[in-house]
Amino acid sequence: MTDMIDNSKKYKELREQYPNFIYDSYTIDEDDENIYIRFKFEIEGLTTFTPTLTIKKKNYIKESAKNNNIVNNLVFNIGLVELISYWKSTFSKNLIIKAGHINEDQIKWFKKLYYLGLGELRYTNNINISQKEMINIQSIGPQIDIEKELKTINEMDYTNFIIPIGGGKDSNVTLEMLPTDTKKDYCIIINPKEVTLDCAKTAGFSDNNIIEIQRTIDPNLLELVKQGYINGHTPFSAMVSFTTYLLGYLTHRKYICLSNESSANESNVIGKNINHQYSKSYEYEEDFKYYSTNYLKIPTFYFSFLRPLNELQIAKLFAKQTKYHQIFKSCNVGSRKEPWHWCCSCPKCLFVYIILSPFLYKDGLVDIFKKDLFEDKELLETFKGLTGHSDWKPFECVGTFEEINFAVSKTIQNLKEQELPFLLKYYQENYELYDLSEDITKRYNEENNLPKELDNILKGAIFND
């Protein structure tokens, strides 16, 4: 069950005690090896924060980061997303922006991101507040004029892809299916780990084509967490969108190619718009397209290659990509330790096990996870939550109830008269099997932003299988 904390009174007290959160400034420096970005935020009367981004410089950087207003604008906007992790500690009434200027339309855009992006945090902390009430944004900094630099851009110089890699099955499917040229395309990894680097190299990318970014969390935030200030999930994928867009400009890439699927659109709480994956959703992708077109203005296009597909379709494709099976990892619990491993006890591990089970159960999955998760009785409540037989859906990046129930029912069907493992036997004895008459691995969601040539590639993979 998801941990719930009643901070309904505490957050109100914190808002009164610390009413002002200040986005004070940002700095950009560079040397021959790195680009250094530092933000300064302040909870007035409590503490300051100086988180950083460090971009490793290689031959892919084509623009100077200093004294460049396009870079200034992009970095300033990254700060507007980065600050979420710090502002949420006190839910300060006022966000005062001194580092730059945004207009009323932009303020409205960020208010929506902050509200929906913190939906899970609000829910798990029992914070009941409207979008209108949550934050008052005052933008008092100088306007960043990018028009002069925009005139120097030649759109014909912008080509090829940047592919963000997270280490899971989705980005590996994208790496294999895109018509990439590993000598001209780049993959991007934030806080690289052995798993993510191995995935990139398995796909054929060399060190010179792997963009590495180190993102640090200010230790003052960690201290506030220890002291019991408000904590919870923030929209990291929104941070990815703005950060990769900066790299799109610095490297002159035409496409930022994400690996978010249609399943990311589903709410985690029945009857409420509370989505753990909000910043991976099609709604956010469309919002970012609007924002980047109007306020960032570089000729780089951000979209998700896997948006037309559901999780089951991605699992079916990934099941054939055996070279990644002993490399990929998705477990967030296991990512906090070295080496990154499958903890085999969290909702994400069980979800990945379920969604791959129609194609790899039993030997292939046991070879990946080193145990049969379907035999683990301790996972029963998580199993109920994933299949929709509970009042909650785990706050993880997991598929829809339909996809999960289809996968479970298909695996049961595949086993026929064989003895079922504990979780599958429980399902068969307590619930109706999902109707398998429609093969949902043949669906295609037309709500997407794929360029035509990529749309054809993906349709070919699905319908010609």
Disulfide bonds with the S-S distance in Angstrom:
none
